[in-house]
């Protein structure tokens, strides 16, 4: 099971700087669309060979000054409920504040591992001041400098050791895992209910994970898979939910647990920035994608061109990844629901494709010889060998000078690849590496 780490704390203690260090990012995703930059507050990280995801809660806080601290408290509670572990950040230059005490009171009640990071410890004198933070009752404080990276290694050592050993148990079922994701009120619950119906004899509940992701087995009409429903996750009775942040945490959970994601879009609104955020997450996690345009019955004066124009508008917004199924549905009228399942299972099969190395090279090497990479700064790039990384949809091209390959040529190779091999609905990763000399 994927591990999700939330960084919590009051503003300006260095949460985003630590996030950037852990995820090795320095800038937002390049997209001028308002809202897409929020995606930079979710990232992938690894330490000592252990992979995990990171959420910087600071990126989701809204509100005026008078409700600002209350919003942070809400998000701390949500982070505690939804994550595997918490990094609670404080600031050595401010000492222990009342708000730090309030946050500590929330996280102490949780059964999740909490790691107290005391930031801005940039010299030995400040290091001695960290003892003050024992008063928060969270065990040893970890003095760090998120700016320079000092102390972060010790923090990460204990963090990854806290992850549950049996975290992969749900993966052993061997069944495809399909997640239904999307913004609130696009029809996720309706689709789930329409698929599962009331035929309880053919629906088997699968034990949930530590973060209460719900896996329900769908076994009818010749299909057998686990359905992951973000809308159906347990409600937090004691939390007045910050809807946007809560939906982000649940969406991350569902995507990471899945093989294929069914992204639902409201036909009356079209594709929006938060939909693009979710597609970025799906691509980052190398999951299959099916886009469902729901509430198609509410679109008036439709023609065959209406569908075509909507489809083209969606693909244009998600470029360069355009090669995935788009299905127009009305869940309430049960229109084309089974096509969603058919498409998701087709994408799952495509995602499972293993191409023999000989077949890859038989296709690519003559193509590259006929259309060689353009020379850059007088350097001629020679690609000698192509192979698929085991168990993934990632491919490595070994060449003499990969740094001189242009983005345009890389896109050319991916386009040709998709023309020749069926990876419909699957985000691909192409890596270009210099082959080590024996």
Buried (B, 14 or more C-beta within 10 A) or exposed (E): BBBBBBBBBBEEBBBBBBBBBBBEBEEEBEBEEEEBBBBBBBBBBEBEEEEBBBBBBBBBBEEEEEEBBEBBBBBBBBBBBBBBBBBBBBBBEBEBEEBBEBBBEBBEEBEBBBBBBBBBBBEEEBBEBBEBBEEBEBEEBBBBBBEEEBBBEEBBEBBBEBBBEEBEEBEEEEBBBBBBBBBEEBBBBBBBBBBBEEEEEEBEEBEEBBBEBBBBBBEBEEBEBBBBBBBBBEEBEEBEBBEBBBBBBBBBBBBBBBBBBBBBBBBEEEBBBBBBBBBBBBBBBBBBBBBBBBBBBEBEEEEEEBBEEBBEEBBEBBEEBEBBBBBBBBBBEEBBBEBBBBBBBBBBBBBEEEBEEEEBBEBBBEBBEEEEBEEBEEEEBEBEBBBBEEEEBBBBBBBEBBEBBEEEBBEBBBEBBBEEBEBBBBBBEBEBEEBEEE
